[in-house]
Amino acid sequence: MNIIMYSGGKDSTATVILCHQHNIAVDLILMSEVMYDQNTSGENPEHIKFIKEVCFPKFKEWGYNVKIVRADKTFVDYFYRVKIRGKHIGSIYGFPSSGMCYANGCLKVDPINDFLKGKNYIQYQGIAIDEPKRLIKMHARKNTISILERYKYTEIMAKRLCLKYGLLSPIYKTSNRGGCWFCPNKSKNELRELRNNHRTLWNNLLELEKAPNKTYDTFAYGKRYSDMEELFLDEDRQLKLF
């Protein structure tokens, strides 16, 4: 079973395109969608909309099967989970510590591993030739192949290929990477974009910050969403002055 591990980013999308161009056998395009809560995707809204309304229909037109897997629990479930061991016993997990998000493991990787359990498969991952550290790790795994490496594609070449086919995610208009909209590693500009264009989602994070008895009171490296809100308000006021 040949599976493309799909995120909707330029590299995994270019992998699908190259397989289509070169008639490489693909049995399934598999995506793990992180959920913020039971009704709200954790993926960037424009990104997940583009995947479901543009990319997946095109892949199905090319004859590929696509599948989305999700964890039983959500980011909010983990946020309010109570610690039963360690020095913070009795507190809720709250925001991930030190910018490392449990969404990647528990909510993204685990559903994929559960789906693949007991199956014989080769996985195609979108790793370009100018990502040597990722390629070294990939080569250590027996059943993982990079189609981008096979055809000597760099990241910029992958991006251009997606543009050519009209399959480049809109996330690249404001960011160089994908990820959840609540990712603790978002840059200031990415946080501002979320606040300006998706105020309901931003307000969700401000509300989570108010939860009592959190293990960590900040979402990453000493930063609080309320502090960022004040910063953005001050910047908006200064802009109005000029």
N, C-alpha and C positions, 0 to 999 in steps of 0.2 A: 504494500500500500504506500503510494507516494503522496505526501501531504505538504502543502505550502503553509507555513506558519505565518499568518497574516495579521498585520496591525493597521493597515491602511496608510502607512507611511510610504515615502518614495521608494525605499529599498525593497520592501515586500511587494509593493505594487509592480515595480520594475521586474521582479522575479516572475510574477504572473505573466507579464507581457512577454518576457523572453521565452518562457515555456510555451506560450501561444505561438510566438514567431518560429520556434525551432521544433514544434510538434513533440515536446517532451511530455511523457505520460504523467498526468496529475489525477489522482483519484479524489482528492478533497482539498479545498481551501478552508483552513480552520482559523477562526478568530475567537479570542477570549475577550468578552466585554465586561469590564469592571462596572459594577453598579454602585451609585452613591447611596440610594435607598431602593426599595422595591420598585419604585415607579420612575426613577430618574437615573439615566445613564451617567456613569462617571467619565465617559469620553467627552472630549470637546464637542459641544453641540453641532457646530458646523461640520466637524470631522465625521461624526457618526452618521449624520444626515447624508453626507456625500458618499460614504461607504455604502449605505443601504439603498440610496436612491440612484446612484450613478455607477459605482464600481461593481457591486454585486450583480445588477442587471446585465452589465456588459460581460462579466465573467460567465454568467449563465448562458448568455448569447453565444459565447465561445464554447459552450458545452461542459463547463466545469460545475461540479457540485460545491456548494458553499455551506458552512455551518458555523453558528455562533454558540459557544458554551459560556455559561456563567456559574459563579459560585453560589451556593445556597445562601450565604450571608452577604451583607453589603458593608460598605465603608462605615455607615452609621451604626450598624450592629457591632462592629469591632470598636468603634469609638466609645460606645457605652458599656462595653464588656468590663466586668469587674475583675480585678486582679486577685487571685487566690493564693499567690505565693510571692516571696521576695519582700524587699523593704517597703514597697508601696502597696502591700496587701490591703484590700478594701477600697482602694481608689479605682476609678474607671481609667481605661487606657488613654482616652483622650486623643490628642494629636500625636502622630508618630514622632519619635525622638530624633534629634540631630539630623533632620531632613531625610531620614530613611523611612520610606512608607511601606506599611505592611500590605498595602494594596497589591504591590507587584508579586509577592509570594502567595499570600492566602487567597487573593481575589482574582489574580490573573494566571499565574503559573499552575497552581493546584488544579483548577478545572481542566486545564489541558492535560496534565498528568493523569487525572482520573479518567478522562476520555480515552487516552492512549493505552491505559493499562491492559495488558494481555494481548495487545495487537502487535503484529509484525509490520514495521513501517520504516520508510526512509523520509526524513523531514528536510524540506528545502527552506533554508533561512536566508533572509535578505542581508547579507554581509558583503560589503564592497571591498575591492582590493586595497583601498587606502584606509582600511581599518585592521591593521596587522594584529593588534592585541586580541580583537574579537575572533579573527581567523585562527589564531593559535589555539584559543579555547575550543573553537568549533572542531578543529582537526583532532582534538583529543577525544571527541565523541565518535563512535563508530558509525552511527546511522544518520549523520547530519552532513548535508551538502550545501554549498553556496553556488547557486546558478550565476550570480553576479561575478563570482571569482572565476567560474568556468569560462565566461565570455569576456573577462578582463574589464569589468565595469567599475568605475569609480563612483563615489556618491553623486558628484555633479552630473555624470553621464546618466545615472539612474534617474535623477530629477528631470533631465532633458527628455528622456524616453517617456516618462509619465506625462510631461507637458505635450509631447507630440501626439499622444493618444487621448488627451483630454482627461487624464486620470490622476492629476496631481491634486492632492488634498488642499483645501483652502487654508489649512492651518499654516502653510508656509508663507502666507501673506504677512503674518505677524510673529512667526516663531520659526526656529530652525529645527524644532523637534515636536513630537506629539506628546502624549501623556494625558493623564486625568486632569480635569479642570481644577481639582482640589490638590494637585501635586504640591508637596511642601517645597520642592526645589524650583518653583516657578520664579522667573526674574521679576523685577519690579514692573517692567513694561508688560509682561504677560499678566501680572496681577491687575494692572490698570485696565488692560483690555477686557478681562473677565468682569471687572466692576462696571465698566462703561457699557458693555454690550450684553451682559447677562446679569442684571442686577439681582434677580431672584436667587440665582446661584450664589452670588457674592453675599447676599443677606443670610443665606443658609449657613455660611461659614462664620459670619458674625454672631449668629445665634448659638452655634456650637461652642464658640469661645466662652459664652456665658455659663456653660454647664459647670456645676460645682464639683469639687473633689476629683479633679483631673490629675493624672500623674504628671503631665507636663502642661504648663499654662501657655506655651507658645507653639506655633505650628512648625517653626524651623529656625534654628540658630538664633534664638532670642527674639524672633519677630512675632508680633501679634497682628491679627487682621484689623483690629480696632485702631492700632497705631498706623497701619498702612492707610486705613480710611481717613484718618486725620491728616496724614501727609498728602493724600490726593485732594482732599478738600482745600488745604492750604495752597496747593499748586493751582487748583482751579480758581481760587480767589485772586491769586497773583496774575493769572492769565487775563482775567476780566479787567484788572486795573490797566492793563496795557492794550 
